[in-house]
Amino acid sequence: MDIQKAKHLFLEMDKKKPDINSAYMVFEKHDGWYGYLDFPSCTIMSRAKREIPALKELSDLIRSKRPNIRGRLIFEIMIEGLEIDSFHELNGILNRKYEQAEDVYLQVHDFVPDFQRCTMPFTKRYEFAGEIVRNMNLPSVRLSPSLGISSLPSEWYRLAATVQSRGGEGVILKDIASLYKGGKRISTLMKIKEEVTAELLCIDVIEGQGEHTGQAGKLVCESASGMRHEVGMGYMKHDERINILRDKSLIKGKVVECKAMKKLADGKYREMRFKAIRYDKRTSEID
């Protein structure tokens, strides 16, 4: 079963006829790792569909409490005390191969009873997930609380602003009547989160790997403070990547506009990607 991916609400709202004529349950968007486990195996898996060795002990604990059902439990993997601006640290901890992660908990938000073909609407799946969490009765397995149900975008934005005002990332919106649909991002699962823009100085180009060998893979960019950032090539076309690797002067030394999920407390950016060369900007105007 493919992973269900959230679509930015603003992308749907930009349409002439947004497909948002439903009630949505609203959840806080946690800054964690997407994870899942299938009953009865109970092995905690990552978004890349790989077992997470650092969580083997937690998998074993859940297996000892597993219900007599088949299906997929879906959650965010969190660590106590790392809820805000923690992704890089969390990433390092969960990537350890020979050391078990401590203080981990799973923030459960969905359960798909038949993960080959789901015919259950989200509200029923959420109720089912809550029952599983209560019956397992493990402090490390928690149900993600709903912030409310509404069909009004103004209410969704209000709840997102409330979450962000206390340092949170944003909210997730789930159509209460929708079935689980993996793969393509559609309006039944959406997100509201910070999206920031920065103008930086490009100081180098890194060749890509795999299918991007022979073309620009990343840019090395610098902010006014001297902090360096690696920037993905999200908005750049294939031919442009090839040309820029052949002649780095096409972009090196120029101001580039980049977009990121958010700016972290240490000044770094989360998931930064190139948007455009700003020919109208001088190097003295970088952020």
VENFEN-V324153 format. One record per pair of residues at least 6 apart in sequence whose ideal C-beta (glycine too) atoms are under 7 Angstrom apart, sorted by the first residue. I is the first residue (numbers start at 1). J is the second residue. Records with the same first field share a line. If there is no record, write none. Layout:
I=J  J
//
This chain:
1=72  115  116  182
2=182  183
3=47  182
4=180  181  182  189
5=185
6=172  185  189  190  191
7=185  186  187  189  190
8=190  191
9=156  173  190  191  192
12=18  19  20  187  190
19=187
20=153  187
22=151  175  177
23=149  150  151  176
24=149  150  151  156  173  174  175  176
25=122  126  146  149  174  176
26=146  147  148  150  156  159  171  173
27=109  144  146  147  171  172
28=147  163  168  171
29=169  170  171  172  191  193
30=76  78  83  107
31=83  84  85  86  87  169
32=76  77  78  90  107
33=46  76  77  90  94
34=47  76
35=44  45  46  75  77  106
36=45  72  73  74  75
37=43  44  45  62  73
38=72  115
39=66  67  69  70  71  73
40=66  70
42=59  62  63  66
43=51  59
44=52  55  58  59
45=51  52
46=52
52=94
53=97
54=93  94  96  99  100  101
55=101  104
56=100
57=100
58=104  140
61=138
62=136  138  141
65=136  138
67=132  135
71=111  112  113  114  115
72=111  112  115
73=108  111  129  132
74=109  110  111
75=106  107  108  109
76=107
77=94  104  106
78=105  107
79=90  93  101  103  104
80=103  105
82=89  90
84=167
85=264  265
87=270
93=101
94=101
104=140
105=140  142
106=140  141  142
107=142  144
108=129  133  141  142  143  144
109=144
110=125  126  129
111=125  128  129  132
112=118  125  180
113=120  128
118=179  180
119=179
121=176  177  178  179
122=174  175  176  178
123=176
129=143
130=143
133=141  142  143
147=159  171
148=159
149=176
150=156
156=171  173  192
157=192
159=171
160=170  171  192
163=170  171
164=170  194
169=193  194  262
170=191  192  193  194
171=191  192
172=191
173=190  191
174=189
175=188
178=188
181=188
193=261
194=261  262
195=259  261
196=260  262  263
197=257  259
198=258  260  269  287
199=255  257  278  281  285  286  287
200=221  222  223  229  256  258  286  287
201=221  222  255  283  286
202=219  221  251  252  253  254  256
203=220  221  222  252
204=220  252
205=216  219  244  245  248  251  252
206=217  218  220
207=213  217  245
208=215  216  217
209=217
214=242  245
215=238  241  242  245
216=233  241  244  245
217=233
218=230  231  232  233
219=231  251  256  274
220=228  230
221=229  231  256  258
222=228
223=229  286  287
224=286  287
225=267
227=267
229=268  269  272
231=258  272  273  274
232=272  273  274
233=241  274
234=273  274
235=273  274  275
236=274
243=250
244=250  251
251=277
254=277
255=278  281  283  285  286
256=274  277  278
257=275  276  278
258=272  273  274  275
259=273  275
260=269  270  271  272
261=270  271
262=270
263=269
264=270
//
